[in-house]
Amino acid sequence: MSAEATNPANPGPITPGSPRRRGRPRIDLRRLGRAAFLGPTARGRLPDAIGHVAEAHRAHYPDSVLEPLHRAYVLAESSHRGQMRKSGEPYITHPLAVTLILAELGAETTTLTASLLHDTVEDTEVTLDQVRKEFGEEVAYLVDGVTKLEKVDYGAAAEPETFRKMLVATGNDVRVMSIKLADRLHNMRTLGVMRQEKQERIAKVTRDVLIPLAERLGVQALKTELEDLVFAILRPEEYRQTRELMTAYAQQTEDSLAGFATELRSVLREAGLSAEVLIRPRHFVSVHRVRRKRGEMRGADFGRLLVLVSEDADCYGVLGELHTCFTPVVSEFKDFIAVPKFNLYQSLHTAVARADGEVAEVLIRTHQMHKVAEAGVVALGNPYTPSGEEHLDTAGERADPTRPGWLNRLLDWQQSAPDTDTFWSTLREDLAQDREITVFRPDGGSIGLPAGASCVDAAYAQYGEDAHACIGARVNGRLATLSTVLGDGDTVQLLMAGVEGSAASEPSVAWLDHARTPAARIAIRRWLATHPEGPSAPASAPRAPYSGPSARPSAANAVVDQPGATVRLAGCCTPVPPDEVTGFAVRGGVVTVHRVSCSGVARMKDAGRAEVGVRWADAEAAEYRVTLIAESFSRPHLLADLTEAIALEGVAIISATVDPPDQGRVRHTYTLQLPDAAHLQGLMRAMRNVPGVYDVGRTRHAAAGAL
């Protein structure tokens, strides 16, 4: 239990319907306490103590039935009667305040009912069975989830396992975490009576875990107030300076943002666009960050303009007018409507400059987008009963259509983490990543990853442990190594080994150097732990030249228009029938034969070398030699698979060499004896079909060396 205290950082109540969050004055907890202590009112009337909750709830759900809230309040008030907070108010004021926060965010009736009851099973004689009997399975499920989180011991030794349970509870129903976040917000508001060291300890856990979770659930209204409260406790001097700066700005007679807003309203009105233009002041932490980034603050730096419209298309219409009538700051434009952020957030971001050089940031979104931007998953109502029936997945568990991709990833790797210490360290690491990127798959799907993630991370995000078989990637159409760092908006095609009849790939210790996500790191470590001998010897290791079945090298079927000349096929382009060829005389009475398309031919012509007429003779009856280069990603058994593919084509290997690996890629060079020229294209196709091989071509070395 905690007591109310004066809160210097409090920016006002949370009212998502009001972009400035200043719509309703702070509720007087003492007055609520007196009303709560008096108990229920006359039959058929809501108790005065929850009148504010009902008012806020009806603003979002005009037709909602309030009777469950009435019964939940009566049970909560009677069960908590006699319990007092340290500030002297009846304890019932705490669940009332938590429920009011959620009601203003737009939570549905089931969540509010569970919020009123969230401390009853933990702190009173009310049982979970009683809650289930009185209010149904859904409310009991939420109360039970919050009750488990209430047992958190914030001591360092208890944190890992506690927050593992918290994560599991969040994953099963995001409304559990919504109630927990509102509970933490009210307790942070009333933290002043605690000892300083306890305030700091709770503020640090809030900063490290709960604020990032609020961000990921998209509940910006809770996140920003929690940030300010933590800022005031942990960095009081910087908070004081920021507060003085904001106070000085508020006392200025000229408001540059107000002037910007007036101009923008005029522009949109003339364009026939119906829109609401509002000034959205920055909160304390946001002002502090801008000040550190830009140094001296200008008037427009203390807030942003928010433009609210009715339809998605209107957002782009507003953007067009803005960029036509003002000077856009191109680097500040972001389209989170076409590509929503990982936490459901949608909006257009831009910045424009007036003729006087003043720059204002502008957010453009629909009213519904704004509601979700402020309240996140809370604004989406009950995700499980859209038609009055609970949705279950194939395993009989709840299927959450609102659960963000990041939460799915955390749930996956927390189940795979070998111990709580690993879980805790990776949880904090993941939550500390304050920016995510979106990369796209060729099939049109997308993958959310933390900034700085590589192709290794993308592979494990898409395929789970099947990503052990990943051998490379194409990024924006170009071949890339698994270590390639991805950027926001990149298109990634992951190349996988392990097709039927071929050897699978295996991860290596080096992959850990490129993995940023917990899912990837834990999966790789687990594989390495179960394979202490390590991956098989990579095919990319340097090898001695391989000599296959012998064959007499010759150019028996080049007919040369130069009697007595010895014919040699050029090594730079290795011509074979039916290539169009030409020849050049070199020292010793030798004529080298090149493909006409060989780059060496042009150089020799430019140097004044005379061509010698050559042609193929009896091409179908002879054997031909060719040198092929296979470009591939490094993986075990690749040389064996390529050799097998060549042998199955009935082609003899004269020699084979493998260059040392470079960035996970390796080059194989084969000199081959073909039974006839018609085999060449089929052979090259067979080699390209070997997993890991991304290109096969004939040698194209510098021609000068052959002459």
C-alpha positions, 0 to 999 in steps of 0.5 A: 500500500502507498499514500498520496503525496504532492506530485510536482511532475503530474501533467494532469489527468489522462483524457485520450479524447483531449489531445492536450490531456487537460480536459478534467481537473484532478479528482479529489481523492479525499472527497472520493474517500468520504463517498466511499466510506459512506458506502452505496447510495439509494437503490438504483443509483450509482454510488457517488464515488464511482460517478466519475468512472461512469462518466468517463466510461460512458464518454467512450461507450454511451450504451454500456451497462453500468450494473456490473460496475455498481456490483463490483464497487459494492463488493470492493468497498465492503471488502476493503472497508477498514483498510486505510492507505498511509495518506489516511484515505480509505483503501478503496480510493486506490482501485477507484483511481486505477479504474478511473485512469482506465476508464479515461483511456477507453477500457471496456466494462470487463476491464473496469470491473476487474480493475475495481476488484483487482486487490480484493483477492490479494488483500481481503477475504474475497476468493477467486471463486466468489469473483468467478461466481458473481462476475463470470470467468472473464473478470475472474481471469483478469483479477487472478492475473493481476493478483499474481503480479501483485506478489512482486518482490522488487528485490534484485533476487526476485526480479527475474522470475517475477517478471517472467511471470508478468510477461506470461500473464501479459501474453495471455491477456494484455488487459492484465498488464493494462490494469497493472500499468494503471495501478503503477501509475497511481502508486507512482503519483502517491509515492512521496511518503515513501523513504527516498531509497524506496522511491528510487528503487521503485522508480528504477524498476518502473523506468527499466521494465514498466515504461518500456512495456507501456511503450510496446503496448502503445499506451502513450498516455500512461507512458509519458506520465510515468516518464515524468514521475520517474524523471522527477525522482531520479533526476530532480535537478534536471527536472527542476531546470526543465520545469523552470524552462517550461514555466518561462515559456508559458509566461511568454505573451507571444506563442509561435505554435499558436501562430503556426496553428492559426496559419495551418487552419487557414490553409486547410480551410481554403483547401476545403479540408475539414480538420481539427488543428490542436497544439500538443505540448511536450511533457517534461521528459520530451522537452528535456530530450529536445533541449539536449539535442538542440541546445537553445530552445525556440518557441515551437520546440515546446510542442507539436501541432496535431491535425485530426481528420476523419478518413485515412485519405484526408491525412495525405490531403493535409500533408499535401497542403502542408508541403505546398504552402510551407517548406517541408523538412524532408528528413523529418517525414515518416509515414506510420500509416502505410507502415504502422509501428510495432505498437499499433501506432499510426500517424504521419509525421512531418516538419515544416518551416515558415518564411521566418525560419521557425520550424514546427513538427506536425502530426497528422492522424484520424480520430481513431488513430489518435485514440489508439495512439494514446491508449494503445491496446486499451482502446481496442476494447475486449479482443476476445469477445467481439461476438460475445464468445471467447476466442480460443486457439487450437491448443485451447488457449486464448488467441489475442488478435491485438498482441503485437509481434514483439510480445509474441517474440518475447513469449517465444524466447522466454520459454526457451531461456535456459534460466531466469538470469538469462531471461532477465538479462535478455528482457532488459536488453530487449526493452532497452531497445527504444526503436524498432524497424520493419522489414518486408518479405517478398511475399508481402509480409513484414517482420518487426525487429530492433534497430541494428538487427541483422539478417540473422535476427530476421531469419530467427524471427521468421523461421524460429529454430528452422533458421539454423538452416539459413545460408544467406539472404537477398536484401533489396534484391542484392545478395547479402551475408547473414551479418548484414545490418538491416534498415527500416523498410528493407526487403529481405529474402532469406535463403534456406538450405535443407531441401530434400536430398541435400545437407542442412546448414548449421549455425556457428559461434560467429552468428552470435556476433551478428544477433541482436534479438533474444530469440536469435541469441538464445536459439543459437546458444542452445544449438551450440550447447547441444553440439559441443563438437561444433558445426561440421567442417565448413565447405568454405575452408581452403582445400587442396586442389581435387583431381578427378578422373583424368582426361586428355586436355585438347582442343581437337575440334577448333579448326583454324585458318592458319596451317600448322598452328597449335590451338589453345582454348583461352582460359579467360572465357573457356569457349565451348560449342556452340559459342561464336568464337574468334582467334588471335595468334600468340608466340610459338605458333599458338592460336588462342580461341576466345568467345566473341563476347569475351572482354579480352577480344575488344582489348586485343583489337584495340591493341591492333592484334589481327584476328585469325578465323576459327570455327568448330568442327564435328561438335557433336562427336567430341568432348569439351573442356570448360571451367566453371565458377560456383559462387555460394554461401558457406555451409557444411558439405557444400563441396560434396553436394556440388561434386555429386551434382556434377557427377550425376550429370555425367561430367568428369572433374579435371580439377577443383579448388575452393578459395578461402571464405570471405564474409561467409561467401566462398568461390569454387572453381571447377575445370570439367570435361563434358561429353558434348557441348549440349550438356553445358546448360543442364550442368550449370542448372544442376549446380545452381540447384544445389542449396547455398549456390547462388550463381554459376558462370564460366570463367572471365579472367583478365585476357592479357594473362593468357596471351 
